[in-house]
Amino acid sequence: MKKYVKNSFGRYGGVIVLVVFFVLLISLSVGGALYVFYGDSWFGRNQADVVQTANQDYGTCVFSIETKSIKVKSNERKTIKIKSNDENASKAIKWTSSDKNIAFVDQDGTVIGLKKGKVKITATAGYYSSTCDVQVTSNPTEVSKDYSTAVTDDVQVTSNSTEVSKGYSTAFTANEVTLKKNKNDGSGRNLYSIDVNRKKNCVTVYTYDKDGKYTVPIRAMICSCGDGDNTPKGTFSIFVKNRWHPLFGDVYGQYVTGFNNDILFHSVPYEKMNQPETVEVQDYNGLGTSISMGCVRLAVADAKWIYENCDFGTTVRVYESDKDGPLGTPKSMKINENKTVYWDPTDNDKDNPYYSKAPTFTGADNVTVELGEYFDSMKNISAKDTSGSSIDKSNIKVDGKVNTDKAGDYLIIYTVSDDMGRSTTQYRVVTVK
């Protein structure tokens, strides 16, 4: 028997036994946990892949989640924090959601609320896991039926808050607080005064200040005036209104408001009376240029606003200046001339094909990438506005990141708005494996 042992272990047998014994002793002394690392020199794995198990005898978990429950809103992000006795624990943890349609969790432990509901977020490393209950308290904002572009705070003229206009236009709006106050003051005076800058093709509407002067801008709209003096300068007042009205050139206009003989505010021309599907596309796309025969052409939503809100006797001043008005000059959303839809996109008629449309994305489908592979979140991504025309990539907002050095699911959120203020958000899951 002694000879067998000697031949089996050889001269260094005792040394080997002692080394194995001390390795096991050291392992058991580190908080009762056994850490098994697979590094570059150990079985060819990346050192970031740390496999952690716990010694069953000691019942010690390597990590735990600090907060057992959180609340998030739709599109809100919150990171779940962990407690651990190992600085590399976060690299080993895999995060999962019980319902990715309600809340998504990336591999950094960041939760993104998607829609109202409850889920359980689980962190797992080796044989051990810890959970966090997540409640999403709101649904994502649906496509609104009130579309517009609000003027930003940096061009705010008074201390009143900036508000978004009601309607479908690209108008800039501001000073809703003052306007609301004036609507309720019982003074009996006209609420508005209208300025038309024929050189900038912009209409700016004012309400009155505390001294009764019309100095507070509340709305700016893009228009098309006539070239040169076709739209006469001067001060006039509104004296007539017509829902539909014939125009020069055997065409027709909606929401017609006259202020100087035959000079009118009206919609872009239509080929046929009472047929809003016959809008002159080239004329609509020409808003912002001096192409009218003298009248002030507007998008339907803006012509309608003047028609419905500005009373008879409202002052209209036509002037010429190289400077924009106090709210600036909005853009108009162009109609894609390759389409067969000949409606003004701002028309709130429910028969309008644009009524419930919003921008769309291409190339934002879910995708799988290999560990260590470079990922460009904007590669092959494009967007089109409500009418189907391309939106510049610089207007696409991207939220989220992908760590291709760590396997798991990652969420990228794309958001884009067009010139009418219609917005679309799209979620994209990137799986790294």
Secondary structure as the mmCIF struct_conf table of DSSP 4:
data_model
#
loop_
_struct_conf.conf_type_id
_struct_conf.id
_struct_conf.beg_label_comp_id
_struct_conf.beg_label_asym_id
_struct_conf.beg_label_seq_id
_struct_conf.end_label_comp_id
_struct_conf.end_label_asym_id
_struct_conf.end_label_seq_id
HELX_RH_AL_P HELX_RH_AL_P1 LYS A 2 PHE A 9
HELX_RH_3T_P HELX_RH_3T_P1 GLY A 10 TYR A 12
HELX_RH_AL_P HELX_RH_AL_P2 GLY A 13 SER A 29
TURN_TY1_P TURN_TY1_P1 VAL A 30 GLY A 32
STRN STRN1 ALA A 33 PHE A 37
TURN_TY1_P TURN_TY1_P2 ASP A 40 SER A 41
BEND BEND1 TRP A 42 TRP A 42
TURN_TY1_P TURN_TY1_P3 PHE A 43 GLY A 44
TURN_TY1_P TURN_TY1_P4 GLN A 47 ALA A 48
STRN STRN2 VAL A 50 ALA A 54
TURN_TY1_P TURN_TY1_P5 GLN A 56 GLY A 59
BEND BEND2 VAL A 62 VAL A 62
STRN STRN3 PHE A 63 ILE A 65
BEND BEND3 GLU A 66 GLU A 66
BEND BEND4 LYS A 68 LYS A 68
STRN STRN4 SER A 69 VAL A 72
STRN STRN5 SER A 74 SER A 74
TURN_TY1_P TURN_TY1_P6 ASN A 75 ASN A 75
STRN STRN6 ARG A 77 THR A 79
HELX_LH_PP_P HELX_LH_PP_P1 ILE A 80 LYS A 81
STRN STRN7 ILE A 82 SER A 84
BEND BEND5 ASN A 85 ASN A 85
TURN_TY1_P TURN_TY1_P7 GLU A 87 ASN A 88
HELX_RH_AL_P HELX_RH_AL_P3 ALA A 89 ALA A 92
STRN STRN8 LYS A 94 SER A 97
BEND BEND6 SER A 98 SER A 98
TURN_TY1_P TURN_TY1_P8 LYS A 100 ILE A 102
STRN STRN9 ALA A 103 VAL A 105
TURN_TY1_P TURN_TY1_P9 GLN A 107 ASP A 108
BEND BEND7 GLY A 109 GLY A 109
STRN STRN10 THR A 110 GLY A 113
BEND BEND8 LYS A 115 LYS A 116
STRN STRN11 GLY A 117 ALA A 125
TURN_TY1_P TURN_TY1_P10 GLY A 126 TYR A 127
STRN STRN12 TYR A 128 VAL A 136
BEND BEND9 SER A 138 SER A 138
HELX_LH_PP_P HELX_LH_PP_P2 ASN A 139 SER A 144
BEND BEND10 LYS A 145 LYS A 145
HELX_LH_PP_P HELX_LH_PP_P3 ALA A 150 THR A 152
HELX_RH_3T_P HELX_RH_3T_P2 ASP A 153 VAL A 155
BEND BEND11 THR A 158 ASN A 160
HELX_LH_PP_P HELX_LH_PP_P4 SER A 161 THR A 162
HELX_LH_PP_P HELX_LH_PP_P5 VAL A 164 SER A 165
BEND BEND12 LYS A 166 SER A 169
STRN STRN13 PHE A 172 THR A 173
HELX_RH_AL_P HELX_RH_AL_P4 GLU A 176 LYS A 183
TURN_TY1_P TURN_TY1_P11 ASN A 184 ASN A 184
BEND BEND13 ASP A 185 ASP A 185
BEND BEND14 ARG A 189 ARG A 189
BEND BEND15 LEU A 191 LEU A 191
STRN STRN14 SER A 193 ASN A 197
TURN_TY1_P TURN_TY1_P12 ARG A 198 ASN A 201
STRN STRN15 CYS A 202 THR A 207
TURN_TY1_P TURN_TY1_P13 LYS A 210 ASP A 211
BEND BEND16 GLY A 212 GLY A 212
BEND BEND17 TYR A 214 TYR A 214
STRN STRN16 VAL A 216 SER A 224
STRN STRN17 GLY A 226 GLY A 226
BEND BEND18 ASP A 227 ASP A 227
TURN_TY1_P TURN_TY1_P14 GLY A 228 ASP A 229
BEND BEND19 ASN A 230 THR A 231
STRN STRN18 GLY A 234 SER A 237
STRN STRN19 VAL A 240 LEU A 247
TURN_TY1_P TURN_TY1_P15 PHE A 248 ASP A 250
STRN STRN20 VAL A 251 ASN A 260
TURN_TY1_P TURN_TY1_P16 ASN A 261 ASP A 262
STRN STRN21 ILE A 263 SER A 267
BEND BEND20 VAL A 268 VAL A 268
HELX_LH_PP_P HELX_LH_PP_P6 PRO A 269 PRO A 269
STRN STRN22 TYR A 270 TYR A 270
BEND BEND21 GLU A 271 LYS A 272
TURN_TY1_P TURN_TY1_P17 MET A 273 ASN A 274
HELX_RH_3T_P HELX_RH_3T_P3 PRO A 276 THR A 278
STRN STRN23 VAL A 279 VAL A 279
HELX_RH_AL_P HELX_RH_AL_P5 VAL A 281 ASN A 285
TURN_TY1_P TURN_TY1_P18 GLY A 286 GLY A 288
BEND BEND22 THR A 289 SER A 290
STRN STRN24 SER A 292 SER A 292
BEND BEND23 MET A 293 CYS A 295
STRN STRN25 VAL A 296 LEU A 298
HELX_RH_AL_P HELX_RH_AL_P6 VAL A 300 ASN A 309
BEND BEND24 CYS A 310 CYS A 310
TURN_TY1_P TURN_TY1_P19 PHE A 312 GLY A 313
STRN STRN26 THR A 315 TYR A 319
BEND BEND25 ASP A 322 LYS A 323
TURN_TY1_P TURN_TY1_P20 PRO A 326 LEU A 327
HELX_LH_PP_P HELX_LH_PP_P7 MET A 333 ILE A 335
TURN_TY1_P TURN_TY1_P21 GLU A 337 ASN A 338
BEND BEND26 LYS A 339 THR A 340
BEND BEND27 TRP A 343 TRP A 343
TURN_TY1_P TURN_TY1_P22 PRO A 345 THR A 346
TURN_TY1_P TURN_TY1_P23 LYS A 350 ASP A 351
TURN_TY1_P TURN_TY1_P24 PRO A 353 SER A 356
STRN STRN27 THR A 360 THR A 362
BEND BEND28 GLY A 363 GLY A 363
STRN STRN28 VAL A 367 VAL A 369
TURN_TY1_P TURN_TY1_P25 LEU A 371 GLY A 372
TURN_TY1_P TURN_TY1_P26 SER A 377 ASN A 380
STRN STRN29 SER A 382 LYS A 384
TURN_TY1_P TURN_TY1_P27 THR A 386 SER A 387
BEND BEND29 GLY A 388 GLY A 388
STRN STRN30 SER A 390 ILE A 391
HELX_RH_3T_P HELX_RH_3T_P4 LYS A 393 ASN A 395
STRN STRN31 LYS A 397 ASP A 399
TURN_TY1_P TURN_TY1_P28 THR A 404 ASP A 405
BEND BEND30 LYS A 406 LYS A 406
STRN STRN32 GLY A 408 SER A 417
TURN_TY1_P TURN_TY1_P29 ASP A 419 MET A 420
STRN STRN33 SER A 423 VAL A 432
#
